[in-house]
Amino acid sequence: MAEADPHKVYNVHDAKTNLSKLIDRAHAGEEIVLAKAGAPMARLMPLDPAAGIGLDLRRPGRLAHLRDQVPSDIWFEPNFTDEELDRFEAEGF
């Protein structure tokens, strides 16, 4: 893959082969056009860091503030009738 013109068009095959390099170039600020059968179809470009898209979606504890809004007893309310519970206990469950 030639280093080069930010306006260069890459066909899907070339883009798949060099995706990691193209992502690095996009991260560096370059816009890369992806084409299918020579026709431009998409643009690979850097994300705006201020947008914070998807950056902390998997951060543990990010929903901790919601814990106080959910009553704890909903997790322990039986959904079975007394007869069903008695049968479970009698059968050893």
Beta strands, then each sheet from edge to edge (+ up, - down):
strand 1: 9-11
strand 2: 32-36
strand 3: 39-44
sheet 1: 1+ 2+ 3-
end
